[in-house]
């Protein structure tokens, strides 16, 4: 069984700006979930490190409807209770590091038919620039400053099918040790070879 656990974005959007919520609470909840899943036989659990929910802030040209919705869907980024961006990014780093420390702690080692791995490929996720909105300056290459909204759902807070596809490719390729990112020009699904058909896992026998 291959189980993908993606968490953190909602906590960052709704809880990180509240004094009673901490990154330790988030990691503790993930720990409880992993403890249950890791007890199952023949299982690989890939934990996806959270993306940056504040990416939407770079879309200055998003519709008014999106600006209204994001205040409710991610208040810790877009509402009056939002933290300064530098502080929010510091919280994001703490969430990511807490996950990394948990998974590398040795708690989920020692079994030959179960493994937990951390997928960090989406940590550097960014929205491609909209070339249709580029600026043309005499004697200089065109400059694209605004993100392409076609990579976002109508609420501007969730990925569109287009971005979901790219994210899935990055996560899949990460199972085989690839460092693909959104900026990679050759992001495409990797097919394992017959010589090396295994997922790249640490501290466990190879699995296919």
N, C-alpha and C positions, 0 to 999 in steps of 0.2 A: 504494500500500500504506500502510495505517495500522498502525503498530506501537506498542503500549503497553508501556513498560518500568517496572515497579514493583519497587523494591528498597530495601533498607535496614532493614526491620523485623527480619529474621532476624539481620543483623549486630548491630543494637542489642541484640537479646535474648540473643545467645550470645557476642558478641565484645567489646562495648563495656566490659565489666568485666574484660577481660584486658589486662594491660600491653602485650603484644606486638602488639595490634591497635590501629589508629588510624583516624581518619576519612579520613586521606590514602590509606590502603590501599583503603578503600571507594571513594573517588572515582577512584582509579587503575583499579580494576576496571571501573567504569562507563565510564570513558574508553575502555578497550580495547574494550568491547562497542559503544559508540557509533561508534568509528572503523570497525568492521567494517560496521555497519548503514548508516552514512552513505555508504559507498562504493557502495551499491546504487542503481539508478536508480528514479525515481518513487516516492519514499518519504517519509512523514512519521513522525517518531518523537516520541511524547510521553512524557516522563519524569515519572513521578508522584512528587512529593516524599513521603518516608515519613511515615506517621501516627505518633502517639505510642503505642508498645506498652504504656506504663504506664497507659493509660486503665482497664485492668481493675482497678487498685488501688482505684478508687472504688466498685467493686461489693462492698461489705463483706458483703453478704448472699448471695454466691455459694455454691453447695454445696461441701461438703468435697472432693468429687471434683475440682471445678474448682481448688480451692486446691492440691491435690496435683499436678494436671497442669500448672498454670502454673509451678510450681517447676522443671519439666523443660522445658517449652516456651519459657519466657522466664526463664532463671535470673538474668539481669542485672537483672531487675525484682523477682522474687519469691523468690529463694533466699537462702541465707546469704551468697553472694558478691555480692549486689546492692549497687549504689552508693546513696548517699543520693539522694533524688528530685531535689534541686536539681542535683546533679552529673550525674545521668542526663539531665535536661532540657538541661543545657549541652552534653552530647555530641550529643543530638538536634539542637540548633541548629547545631552544627558540621557534622554530616552534611548537613543541609538547605542550609546556606550553601555548603558545598563543591560540591554539585550546581549551585546557582545560579551560582557563580563559573565553573564549567566550561562551562556552557551559554551564559553571556553573554560568554565569553572571546573570541569571534570565530572559534573553531576550526571551528564548524559553520555558517559563513556562506559566501556567494558562489556558491551553486548555485541554479539556477532550478527544478530538479526534485527537490530534497531539502531537508528542514528538520528541525531539532530544536527542540522547545519544552518548557518546564517547566510542569507542572501543579501548582499549589500549593493547590488547593481543599480538599484533605484535611488540610492542616496544622492546620486548626481543627476537625477532626472531634471530635465529642463524643457520648456516649451519651445519648439522650433519657431524661428522668426517668420513672420508673414512677409514674403518677398513682394507681394502685391502692394504693400504699404511702405516700401523702401523709399529712402530719400536719395535724390540724385544731385550731386554736387559737381560742378565743373572740374574736370581733371581728376576726380576721385572715384573709386568704385562705389556702387550703390550701397547704402547703409540701411539695414533692416533693424529697427529698434523695438518694434512691438511684436508680441507673440501671435502665432496663428491660432485663432479661436476655434478652428475646425478640429483641434485636438481636445477640445473640452465639450462636455455635455451642455445642453441648453441652460442649466443652472450655473454654469461656469465654475462649479466646485468639484465636479467629478469628471473622470476621463471619458472622452467619447470612444466609440468603437475603434477609431483610428489610433488613439493613444493606448487603449487597452491592448491592441494587437502588438504595439511596440514594447509595451511593458512585459507582455507574455513572452515575447522573443528573448528579452534580456534575462528574465527569470529562468526560462528553459535552458538557455545557453550557459547560465551560471551553474547548472547542475553538472556541466562538463568542464568547469574550470575557466570558462570564457569571461573576459572582463569587458564585455560589450556594454556600451552606454548609448544614450540617445544621440550623442554626437558622432558615433561610429557610422561611417558611410556604408559599411558592409553588414549592418545588422540584419541577420536572417537566421532562420532556424538551423541549428547545427544538427547534423545527423552523425551519430557515433559510428565509428568504423568497426569492421569485424575484428581488427587487431586490438582495439581498445573500446569495447562497448559499455564501459562502466561509468556510473556517476562518480564524481570526484568527492570522496568522503574521507574525513580524517578519523583515526582511531576506531575503525571498523573494517571488517573484511570487505572487499569490493562487492558491489551489488549490481545486478543488471535486470 
